[in-house]
């Protein structure tokens, strides 16, 4: 049988080689790797489809703190399904009470310790509790109008959760307040620390409002998926948030002071003709040195009173001279009655009018002296012995 001397490789079929453009890049060496799998879909929002779970967090009283801060979506699920117990609501309310008391105590250590600390420790929780009672029923009504379909316990749980978050943020930032109490010095110390407290409580309140808004959006989305009913315009809810903020701010202003001034004695409640907003603008102006501060205004008022007292005393001397001259004329006319009785009666009426003016002027001088002495004691201004 003849041998086949031909090339064996020429008879065997050779695999076709793909062009270089169709070869698999070396960056994907695995034959089953699909580059499309590396592209992850971007979620439309951050609302989860199932409640998050953390096995390290228990069910005790102190567990409410990490649950509010880390597992808030799990609490939103409980609110949506009406599974949040009154025990959990009570734990959040008690946590808020303790945190606000702690922050209020730190605020009050600025001056008049310990009376001011005890007073602020009681008043700060009252501000948020009364604001809660005032605005809870309107929030329940707004929830009905927005198709949230939530019971009163669900609304109360959502609201108290927001207040609890506010208190936790405030107490977490309390070391900043304590640091400022020990480090800030100078004549603007009171204004600076007050601005720090307003800023901290403002941030804490903003976080609490964000909790309530997210909770309402969370419930609205879940309700829409379950029932197909969309939530109505959330502008009404924003309007309620503005009302809630105004109620809380005005109530806090009415219950002040929370920090005792060095120039004033301890006061349980301070009366003022100004409101919160004008006073805050004035304090900011004082810090920026756009408007005079309280000490400068006191010194200016002291100078004004001192000039007024000097001017009134000169007027008193003039009235005394006029009264003395009229008294001599009236005495002469009484010894020798004149024929013109009208002139005599006119002199007596003029004398009575000058005496009344003198009495009123002396009362005004005494009132100005008392105010001037109070300013001297409050701002340690030396008195003018010549004017006194």
C-alpha positions in Angstrom: 0.0 0.0 0.0 1.5 3.3 -1.0 2.5 5.6 1.7 0.9 9.0 1.9 3.8 11.5 1.9 1.6 14.5 1.8 1.5 17.0 4.8 -1.0 15.8 7.4 -1.6 19.3 8.6 -2.8 20.3 5.2 -5.5 17.6 5.2 -6.8 18.4 8.7 -9.3 21.3 8.8 -7.9 24.4 10.6 -10.1 26.5 12.9 -10.8 29.9 11.5 -9.2 32.7 13.3 -11.4 35.7 14.2 -10.3 39.1 13.3 -8.4 41.2 15.9 -11.5 43.4 16.3 -13.6 40.4 17.3 -11.2 38.8 19.7 -12.0 38.9 23.4 -10.0 41.6 25.1 -7.4 40.5 27.5 -9.1 42.5 30.2 -11.9 39.9 30.3 -9.9 36.6 30.4 -12.8 34.5 31.8 -14.9 33.0 28.9 -18.1 33.3 30.9 -17.6 37.0 32.0 -20.2 39.4 30.7 -19.2 43.1 30.9 -22.9 44.1 31.1 -23.1 42.4 34.5 -20.8 45.1 36.0 -23.4 47.8 35.3 -25.7 48.0 38.3 -29.1 49.7 38.0 -29.4 53.0 39.8 -32.3 53.0 42.3 -34.8 55.8 41.9 -34.9 56.6 45.6 -33.5 55.4 48.9 -36.7 53.8 50.3 -36.0 50.1 50.8 -38.5 47.3 49.9 -38.0 45.5 53.2 -37.2 46.6 56.7 -33.5 46.6 57.6 -32.4 44.3 60.4 -29.5 44.5 62.8 -29.1 41.6 65.2 -26.7 43.5 67.4 -29.5 45.9 68.5 -31.8 44.5 71.2 -35.3 45.4 72.3 -34.5 47.2 75.6 -35.0 50.9 76.5 -31.5 52.0 75.4 -32.0 50.2 72.1 -34.3 52.9 70.9 -31.4 55.2 70.3 -29.6 53.1 67.6 -33.0 52.2 66.2 -33.9 55.8 65.6 -30.5 56.7 64.3 -29.6 53.6 62.3 -32.9 51.7 61.7 -35.3 54.5 61.1 -36.7 52.7 58.0 -37.6 49.7 60.1 -39.6 52.1 62.4 -41.2 53.6 59.2 -42.3 50.0 58.3 -43.8 49.6 61.8 -45.6 53.0 61.5 -47.0 52.1 58.0 -48.3 48.7 59.1 -49.6 50.1 62.4 -47.3 47.7 64.3 -45.5 50.3 66.4 -46.5 49.7 70.0 -47.2 52.3 72.6 -44.2 50.9 74.5 -41.9 52.0 71.6 -43.6 55.4 71.4 -43.2 55.8 75.2 -39.5 54.9 74.9 -38.9 57.5 72.2 -40.8 60.2 74.2 -38.8 59.3 77.4 -35.5 59.4 75.5 -36.4 62.8 74.1 -37.3 64.1 77.6 -34.0 62.9 79.1 -31.9 64.3 76.2 -33.6 67.7 76.3 -33.2 67.9 80.1 -29.5 67.1 79.7 -29.0 69.8 77.0 -31.0 72.3 79.0 -28.9 71.7 82.1 -25.7 72.3 80.1 -27.2 75.5 78.7 -28.1 76.8 82.2 -24.5 76.4 83.5 -23.5 79.6 81.8 -24.6 81.7 84.8 -26.6 81.6 88.0 -25.7 77.9 88.6 -27.5 75.8 89.8 -30.8 77.7 89.7 -30.6 78.5 86.0 -29.5 75.0 85.1 -32.5 73.5 86.9 -34.9 76.0 85.3 -33.5 75.4 81.7 -33.6 71.6 82.4 -37.3 71.9 83.0 -38.3 74.5 80.4 -36.5 73.0 77.3 -38.5 69.8 77.3 -41.7 71.8 77.9 -41.1 73.7 74.7 -41.1 70.6 72.6 -43.9 68.8 74.5 -46.3 71.8 74.2 -45.4 72.3 70.5 -46.2 68.6 70.1 -49.6 68.9 71.7 -50.4 72.1 69.7 -49.4 70.7 66.3 -50.3 67.0 66.6 -54.0 67.3 65.7 -53.3 69.6 62.7 -50.7 67.1 61.4 -53.3 64.3 61.8 -55.8 66.3 59.7 -53.2 67.1 57.1 -52.3 63.4 56.9 -56.0 62.7 56.1 -56.1 65.4 53.4 -52.9 64.0 51.8 -54.3 60.5 51.5 -51.7 59.1 54.0 -54.5 57.0 55.5 -52.8 56.9 58.9 -54.4 56.4 62.3 -53.8 58.8 65.2 -51.3 56.4 66.8 -49.3 56.2 63.6 -49.2 60.0 63.3 -48.2 60.3 67.0 -45.4 57.7 66.5 -44.1 59.5 63.4 -44.1 62.9 65.2 -42.5 61.6 68.4 -39.9 59.9 66.3 -39.0 63.2 64.8 -38.8 64.9 68.2 -36.7 62.0 69.5 -34.3 62.5 66.6 -34.1 66.2 67.4 -33.2 65.5 71.0 -30.5 63.0 70.1 -28.9 65.4 67.7 -29.0 68.2 70.3 -27.5 66.0 73.1 -24.8 64.7 70.6 -23.7 68.3 70.0 -23.8 69.3 73.6 -20.0 68.9 74.0 -19.7 71.8 71.5 -21.8 74.0 73.8 -19.8 72.9 76.8 -16.5 73.6 74.9 -17.8 77.2 74.1 -18.8 77.7 77.7 -15.2 77.1 78.8 -13.3 78.8 76.0 -15.2 81.8 74.7 -14.3 85.0 76.6 -14.8 88.7 76.3 -17.7 91.1 76.3 -19.4 89.3 73.5 -19.4 85.9 75.3 -23.1 85.8 76.0 -24.1 86.7 72.5 -21.7 84.2 71.0 -22.8 81.3 73.2 -26.5 82.2 72.6 -25.9 82.1 68.8 -24.2 78.7 69.2 -27.2 77.3 71.1 -29.6 78.7 68.5 -27.5 77.2 65.7 -27.4 73.7 67.4 -31.1 73.6 68.2 -31.8 74.8 64.7 -29.8 71.9 63.2 -31.5 69.5 65.5 -34.9 70.8 64.6 -34.1 70.5 60.9 -33.1 66.9 61.4 -36.4 66.2 63.2 -38.4 67.8 60.4 -36.5 65.7 57.9 -37.5 62.6 59.8 -41.2 63.5 59.6 -41.0 64.4 55.9 -39.2 61.2 55.0 -41.6 59.2 57.0 -44.6 60.8 55.2 -42.9 60.1 51.8 -42.1 56.5 52.9 -45.7 55.8 53.9 -47.1 57.5 50.7 -44.9 55.4 48.5 -45.9 52.1 50.2 -49.6 53.1 50.2 -49.3 53.9 46.5 -47.8 50.5 45.7 -50.5 48.7 47.8 -53.6 50.7 46.9 -52.7 52.7 43.8 -53.7 56.0 45.6 -51.1 58.7 45.1 -50.2 61.2 47.8 -51.5 64.7 47.1 -49.3 67.8 47.0 -46.8 67.9 49.9 -46.8 71.7 49.9 -49.5 71.4 52.6 -47.2 69.3 54.7 -44.4 71.9 54.2 -46.8 74.6 55.3 -47.5 72.6 58.5 -43.8 72.3 59.1 -43.4 76.1 58.9 -46.3 76.5 61.4 -44.7 73.9 63.7 -41.4 75.8 63.6 -43.0 79.1 64.3 -44.9 77.7 67.3 -41.8 76.1 68.7 -39.6 79.2 68.3 -42.2 81.6 69.8 -42.9 79.3 72.7 -39.1 79.0 73.4 -38.9 82.8 73.3 -41.7 83.2 75.8 -40.2 80.8 78.3 -36.7 82.3 78.2 -34.2 82.8 79.7 -32.2 79.6 79.3 -28.9 81.3 80.0 -28.6 83.9 82.7 -27.0 87.2 81.9 -24.2 88.5 84.1 -25.8 91.9 84.3 -29.2 90.6 85.4 -30.3 88.6 88.4 -31.8 85.1 88.2 -35.2 85.2 86.5 -37.6 82.3 86.0 -39.2 84.1 83.1 -38.1 87.4 81.5 -40.5 89.9 80.1 -39.6 91.5 76.8 -41.3 93.8 74.3 -39.3 92.3 71.4 -39.8 89.0 69.6 -37.4 86.3 68.7 -36.6 87.4 65.2 -35.8 91.0 65.9 -33.7 90.1 68.9 -31.7 87.5 66.9 -31.0 90.1 64.2 -29.9 92.5 66.9 -27.5 90.0 68.5 -26.0 89.2 65.1 -25.6 92.9 64.5 -23.8 93.2 67.8 -21.4 90.4 67.0 -20.6 92.0 63.6 -20.3 95.4 65.4 -23.0 96.8 63.1 -25.1 98.0 66.0 -24.1 98.9 69.6 -24.1 96.1 72.1 -26.1 96.1 75.4 -23.3 97.7 77.4 -22.9 100.5 74.9 -26.6 101.1 74.8 -26.7 101.2 78.5 -23.9 103.8 78.6 -25.6 105.9 76.0 -28.9 105.7 77.9 -27.0 106.7 81.1 -25.5 109.7 79.4 -29.0 110.7 78.1 -30.5 110.4 81.5 -27.7 112.4 83.1 -28.2 115.2 80.6 -32.0 115.1 81.1 -31.6 115.3 84.9 -29.3 118.3 84.6 -31.6 120.1 82.2 -34.7 119.4 84.4 -32.9 120.7 87.5 -32.1 124.0 85.7 -35.8 124.1 84.8 -36.7 123.5 88.5 -34.5 126.5 89.5 -36.3 128.7 87.0 -39.7 127.6 88.2 -38.8 128.1 91.8 -37.7 131.7 91.0 -41.0 132.3 89.1 -43.1 130.8 91.9 -41.3 132.8 94.6 -41.9 136.1 92.7 -45.6 135.3 92.2 -46.0 134.3 95.8 -44.6 137.7 96.9 -47.1 139.5 94.5 -50.0 137.4 95.7 -49.0 138.1 99.3 -49.0 141.9 98.7 -52.4 141.7 97.0 -53.8 139.7 99.9 -52.6 142.4 102.3 -53.9 145.2 100.1 -56.8 143.8 98.0 -56.7 145.3 94.5 -59.7 146.7 92.7 -59.0 144.5 89.7 -60.0 141.1 90.9 -59.5 139.5 87.5 -55.7 140.2 87.6 -55.5 138.8 91.1 -57.3 135.6 90.1 -55.1 135.3 87.0 -52.0 135.5 89.2 -53.2 132.8 91.6 -54.1 130.5 88.6 -50.6 131.1 87.2 -49.0 130.3 90.5 -51.0 127.0 90.8 -50.0 126.0 87.3 -46.3 126.6 88.0 -46.5 124.6 91.2 -48.1 121.7 89.3 -45.3 121.9 86.7 -42.7 121.9 89.4 -44.3 118.8 91.1 -44.4 116.9 87.8 -40.8 117.9 87.0 -39.6 116.7 90.4 -41.3 113.3 89.9 -39.7 113.0 86.5 -36.3 113.7 88.0 -36.8 111.1 90.7 -37.8 108.5 88.0 -34.8 109.3 85.9 -32.5 109.1 88.9 -33.8 105.6 89.7 -33.3 104.4 86.2 -29.8 105.9 86.1 -28.8 104.2 89.3 -30.2 100.9 88.0 -28.1 101.2 84.9 -25.0 102.1 87.0 -25.5 98.9 89.0 -26.2 96.7 86.0 -23.2 97.8 83.9 -20.8 99.0 86.6 -20.9 102.6 85.4 -19.5 105.1 87.8 -22.1 107.7 88.9 -21.7 111.5 88.5 -21.8 113.0 92.0 -22.3 116.5 90.6 -25.6 115.6 88.9 -26.7 113.6 91.9 
